[in-house]
Amino acid sequence: MIPDINERDFRRADLNLLLVFSALMREGSVTRAAQRLYLGQPAVSAALARLRELLKDELFLRTARGMEPTARALELADQLRPALARIHGALFGTQRFDPVSAERSFRLGMPDSIEVALMPTLIRRIAERAPGVRLVSQLAGREQGARLLDSNEIDLGISRFSDISAWHRQRALYEEAYSCLYDGRRLGLDSPIALPDYLEHPHLLMSFVGDFEGVVDEPLRRLQRRRRVVLSTTRFSTLPFILKETDTIATLPTSMARRCARVFGLTLSPPPIPLETFTISMVWHARSDQDPGHVWLRNLIIDLVREETVAPVSAPVRRRGTRR
């Protein structure tokens, strides 16, 4: 983020004078500073005169040991040295990111279903490889990702975002399907669940808009069947708690359902009817495309997904756009 500065103030000063000042501080001689800058000695002397006028200070005094900086020059040098180093690095240096020593925070946007599926392993990987890196995760539905990237509220989105523009970059991560999740001991049902058993029990639904219909209901209508949804919630992460204590079934993204089944001791099953799959992608702003830290994080997530095999369980699927 560029700091809030008054650019008009710089019109009174030639910023090249700072390079002359830096060379004078380093060399302690107008002649040697001129040689260092590949300038004539008169040009360096003229620049020093302009600096003295601008800063209302002698800056350098001639002594038997050469040109000695004044207290004002020493103070200015302390302030300018890191600033000039950062400018030089930004313009001419090679950007790098060392995860072992890096101290940095990244802001991620995703629905809580993906956070449940990916974050535990991602946190472990970061703790092992980049202990100084921290994450902020915030809710981002498919319609919010582009806006949050544009306003710099998140660095990286992970979901199936809409409204992606030319200045956004996107990388597909994995193909997501749906699985059924329920307490098999409580309901007396094994996996895979049959359609009559699926329809016999009430259902939980996650909906960002509080609707009572989801991805299952249109395929059921084509079969002239329907399910009974008793709860619609905007949060995926509440569902396993409710499933553990009620005679209900939820149909969830497989990557989240698999982790919830393992952690909560719930039963995972393919759905009893073909459902669409969808692609989960990473999306980021073009301004971060070459940032070494950002590249490192994206590659870490890609490797995590590949190694974890965050992929659908075996189930009858119908890809979007195909006919039944």
Backbone hydrogen bonds, N-H to C=O, Kabsch-Sander energy under -0.5 kcal/mol:
donor,donor_aa,acceptor,acceptor_aa,energy
5,I,3,P,-1.2
7,E,5,I,-0.9
9,D,6,N,-1.5
10,F,7,E,-1.0
11,R,8,R,-1.3
12,R,9,D,-1.2
13,A,10,F,-1.4
15,L,13,A,-0.7
17,L,14,D,-2.3
18,L,15,L,-1.1
19,L,15,L,-0.6
19,L,16,N,-0.6
20,V,16,N,-1.5
21,F,17,L,-2.6
22,S,18,L,-2.5
23,A,19,L,-2.3
24,L,20,V,-2.5
25,M,21,F,-2.4
26,R,22,S,-2.0
27,E,23,A,-2.7
28,G,24,L,-2.7
33,A,29,S,-2.2
34,A,30,V,-2.3
35,Q,31,T,-2.0
36,R,32,R,-2.3
37,L,33,A,-2.0
38,Y,34,A,-0.7
38,Y,35,Q,-0.7
39,L,34,A,-2.7
44,V,40,G,-1.6
45,S,41,Q,-2.5
46,A,42,P,-2.4
47,A,43,A,-2.1
48,L,44,V,-2.4
49,A,45,S,-2.0
50,R,46,A,-2.0
51,L,47,A,-2.2
52,R,48,L,-2.5
53,E,49,A,-1.9
54,L,50,R,-2.5
55,L,51,L,-2.7
56,K,52,R,-1.2
57,D,52,R,-1.1
60,F,58,E,-3.0
61,L,68,E,-2.8
63,T,66,G,-2.4
66,G,63,T,-1.6
67,M,28,G,-1.6
68,E,61,L,-3.2
68,E,66,G,-0.6
70,T,59,L,-2.6
74,L,70,T,-2.4
75,E,71,A,-2.3
76,L,72,R,-2.5
77,A,73,A,-2.5
78,D,74,L,-1.9
79,Q,75,E,-1.4
80,L,76,L,-2.6
81,R,77,A,-2.5
83,A,79,Q,-0.7
84,L,80,L,-3.4
85,A,81,R,-2.0
86,R,82,P,-2.2
87,I,83,A,-2.3
88,H,84,L,-2.7
89,G,85,A,-2.5
90,A,86,R,-2.6
91,L,87,I,-2.2
92,F,88,H,-3.1
93,G,88,H,-0.9
93,G,89,G,-1.0
95,Q,93,G,-0.6
101,S,98,D,-0.8
102,A,98,D,-1.8
104,R,102,A,-0.5
104,R,132,G,-1.0
106,F,134,R,-2.3
108,L,106,F,-0.6
108,L,136,V,-3.8
109,G,156,L,-2.5
110,M,138,Q,-2.1
114,I,111,P,-0.7
115,E,111,P,-1.8
116,V,112,D,-2.5
117,A,113,S,-1.6
118,L,114,I,-2.8
119,M,115,E,-1.9
122,L,118,L,-2.3
123,I,119,M,-2.9
124,R,120,P,-1.7
125,R,121,T,-2.5
126,I,122,L,-2.4
127,A,123,I,-2.4
128,E,124,R,-1.8
129,R,125,R,-2.2
130,A,126,I,-3.1
132,G,99,P,-0.5
133,V,130,A,-2.1
134,R,104,R,-2.5
136,V,106,F,-2.5
138,Q,108,L,-2.4
140,A,110,M,-0.8
144,Q,141,G,-1.5
145,G,141,G,-1.1
148,L,144,Q,-2.4
149,L,145,G,-2.2
150,D,146,A,-2.5
151,S,147,R,-2.0
152,N,149,L,-1.3
153,E,148,L,-2.3
154,I,148,L,-1.3
155,D,107,R,-3.1
156,L,107,R,-1.6
157,G,283,V,-3.0
158,I,109,G,-2.6
159,S,281,S,-2.0
161,F,159,S,-0.6
162,S,142,R,-2.9
168,H,165,S,-1.8
169,R,284,W,-3.5
171,R,282,M,-2.4
173,L,280,I,-3.2
174,Y,280,I,-1.5
176,E,174,Y,-0.6
176,E,278,F,-3.7
179,S,252,L,-2.8
180,C,269,S,-3.5
181,L,250,A,-2.7
182,Y,267,T,-1.6
184,G,182,Y,-1.1
187,L,183,D,-2.6
188,G,184,G,-1.6
189,L,184,G,-1.5
193,I,270,P,-0.5
198,Y,194,A,-2.5
199,L,195,L,-2.3
200,E,196,P,-1.4
201,H,197,D,-1.0
203,H,228,R,-2.6
204,L,249,I,-2.6
205,L,231,L,-2.6
207,S,205,L,-0.5
207,S,233,T,-2.9
210,G,207,S,-1.0
217,D,214,G,-0.9
218,E,214,G,-0.6
220,L,216,V,-1.7
221,R,217,D,-2.1
222,R,218,E,-1.9
223,L,219,P,-0.8
223,L,220,L,-0.7
224,Q,221,R,-1.8
225,R,220,L,-2.8
229,V,227,R,-0.6
230,V,203,H,-2.4
230,V,228,R,-0.6
231,L,203,H,-1.1
233,T,205,L,-2.7
236,F,234,T,-0.5
238,T,235,R,-0.7
239,L,236,F,-1.8
242,I,238,T,-1.5
243,L,239,L,-2.9
244,K,240,P,-1.7
245,E,241,F,-0.5
245,E,242,I,-1.1
246,T,242,I,-0.7
246,T,243,L,-0.6
248,T,246,T,-1.5
249,I,202,P,-1.6
250,A,181,L,-2.2
251,T,204,L,-0.6
252,L,179,S,-2.7
252,L,250,A,-0.6
254,T,177,A,-2.4
256,M,253,P,-0.5
257,A,253,P,-2.5
258,R,254,T,-2.9
259,R,255,S,-1.2
260,C,256,M,-2.6
261,A,257,A,-2.5
262,R,258,R,-1.7
263,V,259,R,-2.6
264,F,260,C,-2.9
265,G,261,A,-1.0
266,L,261,A,-0.9
267,T,182,Y,-3.9
269,S,180,C,-2.2
275,L,316,P,-0.9
278,F,176,E,-2.4
280,I,174,Y,-2.8
281,S,159,S,-3.0
282,M,171,R,-3.0
283,V,157,G,-2.5
284,W,169,R,-2.4
286,A,167,W,-2.8
288,S,285,H,-1.9
289,D,286,A,-1.5
291,D,288,S,-0.9
295,V,291,D,-2.9
296,W,292,P,-2.3
297,L,293,G,-2.2
298,R,294,H,-2.5
299,N,295,V,-2.5
300,L,296,W,-2.2
301,I,297,L,-2.2
302,I,298,R,-2.4
303,D,299,N,-2.6
304,L,300,L,-2.3
305,V,301,I,-2.6
306,R,302,I,-2.3
307,E,303,D,-2.8
308,E,304,L,-2.9
309,T,305,V,-1.3
310,V,305,V,-1.3
311,A,309,T,-2.4
318,R,275,L,-2.1
320,R,277,T,-0.5
322,T,319,R,-2.0
